[in-house]
Amino acid sequence: MGNLYRFVEPVVLYVLEHNGPTYGYELGGNLKNHALTDAEIDRGALYRTLQRLETMGHVTSDWDTSGTGPARHIYSITESGRDHLREWAAVLNNLSRSMESFVRDVKSLGKIGTETTGAAAAGTH
């Protein structure tokens, strides 16, 4: 599932663009509402993604010391991050079309008959 964590990136960018600047903890809660996979996103993966996005210049973070508790990072999307989100949208759109085609092709195999699908399942196709 390691590569699926890459799909956290566009969701993080989307949530920051849609909701505005936010704390990592809040961001983690919002990821579940927009997840692209059914894999559970652990906090470590989220913070590694935020760190990578910040290194790439797509996200900035500042310390918020305005509360009574400890200082917290607040994350914001940059213009570069908005551009990167649009790039992700194009990639995911193409991937979506390819996956739909693949699923349709696989489903069509079931219409061929049990002899062919049984042979394929047995590895003799």
N, C-alpha and C positions, 0 to 999 in steps of 0.2 A: 504494500500500500504506500510505500515511500513516495513514489512519483505523484500519487494523488494529492499529497500535501501541496504540490505546486498549484493546485486549484484553489488553495486558500488565498493566494495573492489577488486574483481579480475580485474576489468577494470582499476582502479587506478594503481594496480601493473603492469598490462600489459603496460600501457602508460609510466610509469616510466622506465620499462625495455626497451621498444621499443625506446622511445625518449630521454632517459637519464634524468639527473637532471632537474627539472623544477619548476617554481613558481606555487603556488596554482591557481592563476587566469588563467594561460595558461593551466594548468591541467584541469580545469573546462571546457574550450573550447574544449579540445581534448576528453573529456568523451563522448560528443555527437556523435562523429564519431565511437565509439565502444560500445555504450550502449547495454546492454542485455535485457532491457525492454523499453517500450515506455513511462515510467513514467519520468516526468521532475525531474532532479536532482538539488535541490537547493544548494546554496553555503554552507549553514549550514550543510547539510548532508555530503557534500564533506569534509569540515574541521573536522567534527566529525569523519569521516572515517579515515582521515589522522592522527588525534590524536590517535585513537585506534590502527592503524597500527604502529605508532611510539612507543606507549606503549608496544606493542607486540614485538618490535624489528625488524619489517619487513620494516620499513622506517626510515630514519633519516632526520633531518632538520637542516639547518644552516641559519644564518642571512646573507643576501647579502647586504652590505652597499656600494657597488661600484658605484651606480648610483647617480644622482643628487636628486632624490626623496627620500622618506622615505625608511628605511630598509625593505627588504622583505624576507620571508622564502623561501628557495629553498629546494625542497624535492628530496631525492634519495632513490632508492631501495637497500636493503641490501641482503646479501646471504640468510639469513633467509626468506626474502621477495620473492626471486626467488624460493626457495623451496615451499613456501606457494602458489605462483602462479601455480606451477606444481600440487600441491594438488587440487587447484581450478579447473584446467583443467580436472583432472580426475573426480572430482565430477560433473562438468558441462557436461562432455562427457556422464556419466551415466544418468544424468538428461535428456539430449537431447534424448537419446535412449528411455527412459521411456516415455517422452512426445510424441515422434513420435508414439510409440505403442498406447498410450492412444488416440491420435487424430485419428489414424487409426481405433481403436475400436469404437469410437464415430461415425465416418463417416459410419461405417458398419451398425450402427443402422438405418440409413436412408434407407437402402436397404431392411429392414424387411417388411415395409409397414406402411401405415398411421394409421392402427388400433392400433398397438403396440406403435408407437411413440405418438399418440394422448393420449393413456391411460397413458403413462409415463408423458407426459406434464400435464395431469390433476391430477397426483399424485395417480392414481389407479393402477399403474403397480405392 
